[in-house]
């Protein structure tokens, strides 16, 4: 009995981990509901396990053997006496088979019905629905028949989201490898390796509309978010309302999103994503779940989207909601990654963690499960936190978020915190001048700072200066000597693993002559692939890993004898 009127919900199993599991548990508890956590062996001591009223082990650390195991999740619900399941985001959240299995087991699925997920969960099928609803779409091509004159194109996974299984291809000769890599990545992340190819729109902005619909025919939008600041097609910064679109374009976007959801009979929370160029917009996909960035919508609307999700799942009608935003909100995603070396995912233990303390009610929000001593493994997504600030306008929100980032400390683990501070403090961000390709095409981050009118004080220099005392000792965060990026390709031709992960492909063999930049192998970590290339022309004299092998950070994978 899923999404049916007056469906009883007393105990919710949260089929997820980390900060989103904590987020759902917090709201469920406030509603007087009992909560059940699930966990893999890697998460046995995680905060979400301790926060729930009950917890059930799913299986070993790999997601395929735990969080993606439908039978194990359903058995956990049965053992714990749950009558509802909230999938969070990622993992099984957009899996129509899981939603249907919950229904068959007599569980309320806190999300859209299986038929809706099936109709919209695949990007190719969703395109057809969008066209039927008269929503503009980008032209698509058969993967094996892309005319040379249409490049660049975007290869993307037909299922799932989060930037997994996506590649921009500018050279027709690179298309076969991009199709294969995107297919492998999609299969690993979503269990479906199908990909499609679309025209790639240069310098577009990513704008999405938050949708909420009940079982009584009401379909509402809760405004839009701009998610244009991305690297490798994964979002880094999100904000609401979108700062660069005209009122007329905003109205057309919101109407198109509602129209599409009415067409498919949408129920519960969802997000319709668009690419915007000038006054034009094109449909990208529908995420049939709660979004990572739902916090910015909550701060500008004052609504609890998880509570509304649960009420809709119980069959309650939506109350009258105002979509008019109050002020502006900006969110940053804190990742365990090395922003200075290609945003490579990192793993390790956080020795010391300090998060900013919220001040005025509703002005600042921190969503995280990372604490001092907490471990980030290579098994799951590298996002460790979201920090969201609200202000009367965009600039007030930006400054509040910068202040919050200044108070945030993580040591022992490489994160993107320095990058986020630089990004938020840049003139480009202050002027909302970034598009979806900006970070990927400016890896050197040539930002110039936007300072307050009176300039920095000695306290802003972050060089250890203290009033009335010697400078405070500086603490450097490093992985291997020289940093993981330097360790990847050493001067003597040695190529090491830049991150802990699984070897997906070995493309070179001992005795093979290679040229600088030629692919030697492929390493996967945290659902992302990284191609290892020859650092110089020479002869491969060592191959230190086999396909399927798990390797640690810094593992010696290849050696190329220079000039041999």
C-alpha positions as CSV (number, residue, x, y, z in Angstrom):
1,X,0.0,0.0,0.0
2,X,2.2,2.8,-1.3
3,X,1.1,6.4,-1.6
4,X,-2.4,5.4,-0.8
5,X,-4.9,7.5,1.2
6,X,-4.6,7.1,5.0
7,X,-1.7,4.7,4.8
8,X,-0.5,4.1,8.4
9,X,3.1,5.1,9.1
10,X,4.5,4.6,12.5
11,X,8.1,3.3,11.8
12,X,10.3,4.5,9.0
13,X,13.3,2.6,7.8
14,X,15.9,5.0,6.2
15,X,17.5,3.1,3.3
16,X,20.6,5.2,3.2
17,X,23.6,6.4,5.2
18,X,25.4,9.5,6.3
19,X,24.0,13.0,6.4
20,X,20.8,12.3,4.5
21,X,20.0,9.4,6.9
22,X,20.4,11.8,9.8
23,X,18.3,14.4,8.0
24,X,15.4,12.0,7.6
25,X,15.7,10.6,11.1
26,X,15.6,14.1,12.5
27,X,12.3,15.0,10.8
28,X,10.7,11.6,11.5
29,X,11.5,11.9,15.2
30,X,10.0,15.3,15.3
31,X,6.8,13.8,13.8
32,X,6.7,11.2,16.6
33,X,7.7,8.3,14.3
34,X,10.1,5.5,15.2
35,X,13.2,5.2,13.0
36,X,15.3,2.3,11.7
37,X,18.8,2.7,10.3
38,X,20.6,0.2,8.1
39,X,24.3,-0.1,7.7
40,X,27.1,-1.8,6.0
41,X,30.1,-3.2,7.8
42,X,32.0,0.0,7.0
43,X,29.3,2.1,8.7
44,X,28.7,0.0,11.8
45,X,29.8,2.9,14.1
46,X,28.5,5.7,12.0
47,X,26.4,8.5,13.5
48,X,23.2,7.6,11.6
49,X,23.3,4.1,13.2
50,X,23.5,5.6,16.7
51,X,20.8,8.2,16.0
52,X,18.0,5.8,15.0
53,X,15.8,3.9,17.4
54,X,16.9,0.6,15.9
55,X,19.6,-0.4,13.4
56,X,20.0,-3.5,11.1
57,X,23.1,-4.7,9.4
58,X,22.8,-5.1,5.6
59,X,26.1,-6.7,4.6
60,X,29.7,-6.0,3.6
61,X,31.1,-2.6,2.7
62,X,30.5,-2.5,-1.1
63,X,27.2,-0.9,-1.9
64,X,26.2,-3.7,-4.2
65,X,26.3,-6.1,-1.2
66,X,24.6,-3.7,1.3
67,X,22.8,-0.5,0.4
68,X,21.9,-1.7,-3.1
69,X,20.7,-5.1,-2.0
70,X,16.9,-4.9,-2.3
71,X,16.3,-8.2,-0.5
72,X,18.5,-7.2,2.4
73,X,16.8,-3.8,2.8
74,X,13.3,-5.4,2.8
75,X,14.4,-8.1,5.3
76,X,15.7,-5.3,7.5
77,X,12.3,-3.6,7.4
78,X,10.6,-6.9,8.3
79,X,12.9,-7.6,11.2
80,X,12.7,-4.1,12.6
81,X,8.9,-3.9,12.2
82,X,9.0,-0.9,9.8
83,X,5.9,0.0,7.8
84,X,7.5,2.7,5.6
85,X,10.8,3.2,3.8
86,X,12.5,6.5,3.0
87,X,15.2,6.0,0.3
88,X,17.0,9.4,0.7
89,X,19.0,10.1,-2.4
90,X,21.4,8.0,-4.4
91,X,21.5,4.2,-3.9
92,X,17.9,2.8,-4.4
93,X,16.1,6.1,-4.3
94,X,15.3,6.1,-8.1
95,X,15.0,2.4,-8.5
96,X,11.5,1.5,-9.7
97,X,12.0,-2.1,-8.9
98,X,12.7,-1.2,-5.3
99,X,9.7,1.0,-5.0
100,X,7.5,-1.8,-6.4
101,X,9.1,-4.4,-4.0
102,X,8.3,-2.1,-1.1
103,X,4.7,-2.0,-2.3
104,X,4.6,-5.8,-2.7
105,X,5.9,-6.2,0.9
106,X,3.2,-3.9,2.3
107,X,5.5,-1.0,2.9
108,X,4.8,2.7,2.2
109,X,7.5,4.0,-0.1
110,X,8.2,7.7,0.7
111,X,8.6,8.8,-2.9
112,X,6.9,8.6,-6.3
113,X,5.1,5.4,-7.3
114,X,7.1,2.8,-9.2
115,X,5.3,3.6,-12.5
116,X,6.3,7.3,-12.2
117,X,10.0,6.4,-11.4
118,X,10.0,4.0,-14.3
119,X,8.6,6.6,-16.7
120,X,10.9,9.4,-15.6
121,X,13.9,7.5,-14.2
122,X,15.4,6.8,-17.6
123,X,16.5,10.0,-19.4
124,X,15.6,8.6,-22.8
125,X,12.0,7.9,-21.8
126,X,11.8,11.2,-19.9
127,X,12.7,13.0,-23.1
128,X,9.7,11.6,-24.9
129,X,7.4,12.6,-22.1
130,X,8.9,16.1,-22.1
131,X,8.2,16.4,-25.8
132,X,4.7,15.2,-25.3
133,X,4.2,17.9,-22.6
134,X,5.6,20.5,-25.1
135,X,8.8,21.1,-23.0
136,X,11.9,21.9,-25.2
137,X,14.6,19.2,-25.4
138,X,18.1,19.1,-26.8
139,X,18.6,17.0,-29.9
140,X,19.7,13.4,-29.3
141,X,21.7,11.0,-31.5
142,X,22.2,7.2,-31.7
143,X,25.5,6.5,-30.0
144,X,26.9,4.8,-33.1
145,X,25.7,7.4,-35.6
146,X,26.8,10.9,-34.4
147,X,27.6,13.3,-37.3
148,X,31.0,14.8,-37.0
149,X,29.7,18.3,-37.5
150,X,27.5,18.2,-34.3
151,X,30.4,17.9,-31.9
152,X,30.8,18.6,-29.0
153,X,28.2,16.2,-27.6
154,X,27.4,15.0,-24.1
155,X,27.4,11.2,-23.4
156,X,25.3,10.5,-20.3
157,X,23.8,7.6,-18.4
158,X,20.2,6.8,-19.2
159,X,19.6,6.0,-15.6
160,X,20.5,7.8,-12.3
161,X,22.0,11.2,-11.7
162,X,24.7,12.9,-9.7
163,X,27.0,13.4,-12.7
164,X,27.8,9.7,-12.8
165,X,28.3,8.3,-16.3
166,X,28.7,11.6,-18.1
167,X,31.3,12.7,-20.6
168,X,31.8,15.7,-22.8
169,X,33.2,14.6,-26.2
170,X,34.7,17.2,-28.5
171,X,36.6,14.8,-30.9
172,X,34.7,12.1,-32.8
173,X,37.7,9.8,-32.3
174,X,37.2,9.9,-28.6
175,X,33.5,8.9,-28.7
176,X,34.0,5.1,-28.5
177,X,36.2,5.3,-25.3
178,X,33.8,7.9,-23.8
179,X,30.8,5.6,-24.5
180,X,32.6,2.6,-22.9
181,X,33.7,4.6,-19.8
182,X,30.3,6.2,-19.2
183,X,28.6,2.8,-19.6
184,X,31.0,1.2,-17.0
185,X,30.5,4.1,-14.6
186,X,26.7,4.0,-15.0
187,X,26.6,0.3,-14.5
188,X,28.6,0.6,-11.3
189,X,26.6,3.5,-9.9
190,X,23.0,2.5,-11.0
191,X,23.1,-1.1,-12.2
192,X,22.3,0.1,-15.8
193,X,25.0,0.8,-18.3
194,X,22.8,2.3,-21.0
195,X,23.9,5.7,-22.3
196,X,22.6,8.3,-24.7
197,X,24.2,11.1,-26.7
198,X,22.9,14.7,-26.9
199,X,24.0,18.0,-28.3
200,X,26.2,19.7,-25.7
201,X,25.3,23.3,-25.0
202,X,28.4,25.4,-24.2
203,X,28.2,27.9,-21.4
204,X,24.8,27.0,-20.2
205,X,23.4,27.4,-16.7
206,X,21.9,24.5,-14.8
207,X,18.5,25.6,-13.3
208,X,16.1,23.1,-11.7
209,X,12.6,23.4,-10.3
210,X,11.5,21.8,-7.0
211,X,8.2,19.9,-7.5
212,X,5.8,18.6,-4.8
213,X,2.6,16.7,-5.7
214,X,0.0,14.7,-3.7
215,X,-2.3,11.8,-4.4
216,X,-5.3,14.2,-4.8
217,X,-4.1,15.8,-8.0
218,X,-2.3,18.8,-6.6
219,X,1.1,19.6,-8.3
220,X,3.0,22.5,-7.0
221,X,6.4,24.1,-7.6
222,X,8.5,25.5,-4.8
223,X,10.6,27.7,-6.9
224,X,13.9,27.1,-8.7
225,X,17.6,26.5,-7.8
226,X,20.7,27.4,-9.8
227,X,23.3,24.6,-9.7
228,X,25.7,25.8,-12.4
229,X,28.9,25.6,-10.3
230,X,29.9,22.0,-11.2
231,X,33.0,19.9,-11.7
232,X,32.9,16.7,-13.7
233,X,29.1,17.3,-14.0
234,X,28.7,17.1,-10.2
235,X,27.3,20.0,-8.3
236,X,29.5,22.0,-5.9
237,X,27.4,25.1,-5.1
238,X,23.6,25.5,-5.3
239,X,21.4,28.5,-4.6
240,X,17.8,29.7,-4.7
241,X,16.4,31.7,-6.3
242,X,18.4,31.5,-9.5
243,X,20.3,34.8,-9.8
244,X,20.5,35.4,-13.6
245,X,17.2,34.5,-15.1
246,X,14.5,37.0,-16.0
247,X,11.1,37.0,-14.4
248,X,9.6,35.9,-17.8
249,X,12.0,33.0,-18.2
250,X,11.4,32.0,-14.5
251,X,7.7,31.8,-15.1
252,X,8.1,29.7,-18.3
253,X,10.5,27.3,-16.5
254,X,8.2,26.8,-13.5
255,X,5.1,26.3,-15.7
256,X,7.0,23.8,-17.9
257,X,8.1,21.7,-14.8
258,X,4.6,21.6,-13.4
259,X,3.1,20.7,-16.9
260,X,5.5,17.8,-17.3
261,X,4.7,16.4,-13.8
262,X,1.0,16.7,-14.5
263,X,1.5,14.8,-17.7
264,X,3.1,11.8,-15.9
265,X,0.8,11.9,-12.8
266,X,3.7,12.8,-10.5
267,X,3.4,12.1,-6.7
268,X,5.7,13.2,-3.9
269,X,8.9,15.3,-4.2
270,X,10.9,15.6,-7.4
271,X,13.1,18.0,-9.4
272,X,12.9,18.9,-13.0
273,X,16.3,20.0,-14.4
274,X,16.9,22.3,-17.3
275,X,19.9,23.8,-19.1
276,X,19.4,27.5,-19.7
277,X,21.1,29.7,-22.4
278,X,19.9,33.3,-22.7
279,X,16.2,33.2,-22.7
280,X,16.1,29.6,-24.0
281,X,15.8,26.5,-21.8
282,X,15.9,22.8,-22.6
283,X,14.8,19.8,-20.5
284,X,17.6,17.6,-19.0
285,X,16.0,15.1,-16.7
286,X,13.7,14.5,-13.7
287,X,15.2,13.4,-10.4
288,X,12.4,11.3,-8.9
289,X,13.6,11.8,-5.3
290,X,14.7,14.4,-2.7
291,X,17.7,16.3,-4.0
292,X,20.9,16.8,-2.1
293,X,20.4,20.6,-2.4
294,X,16.8,20.6,-1.0
295,X,18.2,22.6,2.0
296,X,18.4,25.8,0.0
297,X,14.7,25.5,-0.9
298,X,13.9,24.8,2.7
299,X,15.7,27.9,3.9
300,X,13.9,30.3,1.4
301,X,10.5,28.7,1.9
302,X,10.6,27.8,5.6
303,X,9.2,24.3,4.7
304,X,10.4,20.9,5.8
305,X,10.4,18.9,2.5
306,X,10.9,15.5,4.3
307,X,7.9,16.1,6.5
308,X,5.8,17.0,3.4
309,X,7.1,13.8,1.7
310,X,6.0,11.7,4.6
311,X,2.6,13.3,4.8
312,X,2.1,12.8,1.0
313,X,3.1,9.2,1.3
314,X,0.5,8.8,4.1
315,X,-2.2,10.1,1.6
316,X,-2.6,13.5,3.1
317,X,-3.4,16.4,0.8
318,X,-0.8,19.2,0.5
319,X,-1.6,22.3,2.4
320,X,-1.6,25.7,0.6
321,X,2.1,26.5,0.2
322,X,3.7,29.8,-0.9
323,X,6.4,29.4,-3.5
324,X,7.5,33.0,-3.1
325,X,11.1,32.9,-1.8
326,X,12.1,34.8,1.4
327,X,15.6,36.1,0.8
328,X,18.3,34.0,-0.7
329,X,20.1,30.8,0.2
330,X,23.4,29.3,-1.0
331,X,24.8,25.8,-0.3
332,X,28.2,24.4,-0.7
333,X,29.1,20.7,-0.8
334,X,32.2,19.7,1.3
335,X,33.9,16.8,-0.5
336,X,36.8,14.6,0.5
337,X,38.7,15.5,-2.7
338,X,41.9,17.2,-3.8
339,X,40.7,20.2,-5.7
340,X,44.3,21.2,-6.7
341,X,44.8,17.9,-8.5
342,X,41.8,17.3,-10.7
343,X,39.2,17.1,-7.8
344,X,40.4,13.5,-7.2
345,X,38.4,11.7,-4.5
346,X,40.2,11.1,-1.2
347,X,39.8,8.7,1.7
348,X,41.1,8.6,5.2
349,X,40.4,9.5,8.8
350,X,39.4,13.0,9.9
351,X,41.6,13.7,13.0
352,X,39.9,17.0,13.9
353,X,36.6,18.4,12.7
354,X,34.9,21.7,13.6
355,X,31.7,22.8,12.0
356,X,30.3,26.4,12.2
357,X,27.8,27.0,14.9
358,X,24.4,28.2,13.6
359,X,23.6,31.7,14.8
360,X,20.2,33.2,14.1
361,X,17.4,30.7,13.6
362,X,17.3,29.6,10.0
363,X,20.3,31.6,8.9
364,X,22.8,28.8,8.8
365,X,22.6,25.1,8.4
366,X,25.1,22.2,8.5
367,X,24.2,18.8,7.3
368,X,26.9,16.2,8.0
369,X,27.7,12.9,9.6
370,X,31.5,13.5,9.8
371,X,32.9,13.8,13.3
372,X,36.5,13.9,14.6
373,X,37.9,10.3,14.2
374,X,35.4,9.6,11.4
375,X,36.5,7.6,8.4
376,X,35.8,8.4,4.8
377,X,36.1,5.2,2.7
378,X,36.5,4.6,-1.0
379,X,33.2,2.7,-1.1
380,X,30.8,5.6,-1.2
381,X,30.3,9.2,-2.5
382,X,33.0,11.6,-1.2
383,X,30.6,14.3,-0.1
384,X,31.0,14.7,3.7
385,X,28.8,17.7,4.4
386,X,26.6,20.5,3.2
387,X,26.8,24.0,4.6
388,X,23.9,26.3,3.7
389,X,23.5,30.0,4.5
390,X,20.5,32.3,4.2
391,X,20.4,36.1,3.9
392,X,18.1,38.9,2.9
393,X,19.7,38.9,-0.6
394,X,22.4,37.0,-2.5
395,X,25.3,39.0,-1.3
396,X,24.2,38.7,2.4
397,X,24.0,34.9,1.9
398,X,27.4,34.8,0.2
399,X,29.1,36.7,3.0
400,X,27.4,34.6,5.7
401,X,28.5,31.4,3.9
402,X,32.1,32.7,3.7
403,X,32.0,33.4,7.4
404,X,30.8,29.9,8.1
405,X,33.5,28.4,5.9
406,X,36.1,30.4,7.8
407,X,34.9,28.7,11.0
408,X,35.1,25.2,9.5
409,X,38.1,23.0,10.2
410,X,39.0,19.5,9.0
411,X,42.4,18.0,9.5
412,X,43.9,14.6,8.7
413,X,41.7,14.4,5.5
414,X,42.1,16.3,2.3
415,X,39.0,18.2,1.5
416,X,37.8,21.0,-0.9
417,X,37.4,23.5,1.9
418,X,40.2,25.8,0.6
419,X,38.8,25.7,-2.9
420,X,35.3,26.5,-1.6
421,X,36.6,29.6,0.3
422,X,38.4,30.8,-2.9
423,X,35.3,30.1,-5.0
424,X,32.8,31.9,-2.8
425,X,35.2,34.8,-2.3
426,X,35.8,35.3,-6.0
427,X,34.5,38.2,-8.1
428,X,33.2,35.6,-10.6
429,X,30.9,34.0,-8.1
430,X,30.0,37.4,-6.5
431,X,28.9,38.5,-10.0
432,X,27.1,35.1,-10.7
433,X,29.4,34.8,-13.8
434,X,30.0,31.1,-13.7
435,X,28.4,28.5,-16.0
436,X,28.4,24.7,-15.9
437,X,31.7,24.3,-17.8
438,X,33.6,27.0,-16.0
439,X,35.4,24.9,-13.3
440,X,36.3,22.2,-15.8
441,X,37.8,24.7,-18.3
442,X,39.6,26.7,-15.6
443,X,41.4,24.1,-13.6
444,X,44.0,26.6,-12.4
445,X,41.2,28.6,-10.6
446,X,42.4,32.1,-11.6
447,X,40.0,33.9,-9.3
448,X,40.5,37.4,-8.0
449,X,39.0,38.1,-4.6
450,X,36.0,40.3,-3.9
451,X,36.9,42.0,-0.6
452,X,34.9,44.1,1.6
453,X,35.4,47.9,1.0
454,X,37.8,48.3,3.9
455,X,39.9,45.4,2.8
456,X,41.3,42.5,4.9
457,X,42.5,42.7,8.5
458,X,45.5,40.8,9.9
459,X,43.1,38.2,11.2
460,X,42.0,37.5,7.6
461,X,45.5,36.6,6.4
462,X,45.4,33.1,7.9
463,X,49.2,33.1,8.4
464,X,49.1,32.4,12.1
465,X,49.2,36.1,13.2
466,X,47.8,36.6,16.7
467,X,47.3,39.7,18.8
468,X,49.9,39.8,21.7
469,X,51.4,36.4,21.0
470,X,53.8,34.7,18.6
471,X,52.3,33.3,15.4
472,X,50.2,30.2,15.8
473,X,51.8,27.0,14.3
474,X,50.7,26.2,10.8
475,X,49.4,22.7,10.1
476,X,49.7,21.3,6.6
477,X,47.4,18.6,5.2
478,X,49.2,16.1,2.9
479,X,48.8,12.6,1.8
480,X,52.0,11.1,0.4
481,X,55.1,13.3,0.3
482,X,54.5,16.0,-2.3
483,X,50.8,15.4,-2.2
484,X,48.7,12.8,-4.1
485,X,48.8,14.7,-7.4
486,X,52.6,14.7,-7.4
487,X,52.6,11.0,-6.4
488,X,50.6,10.0,-9.4
489,X,53.4,10.5,-12.0
490,X,56.9,10.8,-10.6
491,X,59.8,12.3,-12.4
492,X,61.4,8.9,-13.0
493,X,58.3,7.6,-14.9
494,X,56.6,5.9,-12.0
495,X,52.8,6.1,-11.9
496,X,51.1,5.6,-8.6
497,X,47.4,5.4,-7.5
498,X,46.2,9.0,-6.9
499,X,43.4,7.6,-4.7
500,X,42.5,4.3,-3.1
501,X,40.2,2.4,-5.5
502,X,39.6,-0.5,-7.8
503,X,41.6,-1.2,-11.0
504,X,39.0,-1.3,-13.8
505,X,41.3,-1.6,-16.8
506,X,45.0,-2.3,-17.6
507,X,45.8,-1.0,-21.1
508,X,49.5,-1.4,-21.1
509,X,51.8,-4.4,-20.7
510,X,55.5,-4.9,-19.9
511,X,57.6,-4.3,-22.9
512,X,55.1,-2.0,-24.6
513,X,56.3,1.4,-26.0
514,X,54.0,4.3,-25.0
515,X,53.9,8.0,-25.7
516,X,53.3,10.8,-23.1
517,X,49.6,11.0,-22.3
518,X,48.8,7.5,-23.6
519,X,46.3,5.7,-21.3
520,X,47.9,3.0,-19.2
521,X,44.9,2.0,-17.0
522,X,41.7,3.1,-15.4
523,X,41.1,3.3,-11.6
524,X,37.7,3.7,-10.0
525,X,37.0,5.2,-6.6
526,X,33.8,6.6,-5.1
527,X,31.9,5.7,-8.3
528,X,34.2,7.9,-10.5
529,X,36.7,6.7,-13.0
530,X,40.3,8.2,-13.3
531,X,42.4,7.4,-16.4
532,X,46.1,6.9,-15.6
533,X,48.4,8.1,-18.4
534,X,52.0,7.7,-19.4
535,X,54.1,10.6,-17.9
536,X,56.6,10.4,-20.8
537,X,57.6,8.6,-23.9
538,X,59.3,5.3,-23.1
539,X,59.0,1.6,-22.4
540,X,56.6,0.1,-19.9
541,X,58.9,-1.9,-17.5
542,X,56.4,-2.6,-14.7
543,X,52.6,-3.2,-14.3
544,X,51.8,-3.4,-10.6
545,X,48.1,-4.2,-10.6
546,X,45.5,-6.5,-12.2
547,X,41.9,-5.8,-13.2
548,X,39.6,-6.0,-10.2
549,X,42.4,-5.4,-7.6
550,X,41.8,-3.0,-4.8
551,X,44.8,-0.7,-4.4
552,X,45.7,1.9,-1.7
553,X,46.6,5.5,-2.2
554,X,50.1,5.7,-3.6
555,X,50.3,2.1,-4.8
556,X,52.9,1.7,-7.6
557,X,50.9,0.8,-10.7
558,X,53.1,1.4,-13.7
559,X,56.7,2.3,-14.5
560,X,57.7,3.9,-17.8
561,X,61.5,3.9,-18.5
562,X,62.1,7.3,-19.9
563,X,63.3,7.4,-23.5
564,X,63.9,3.6,-23.7
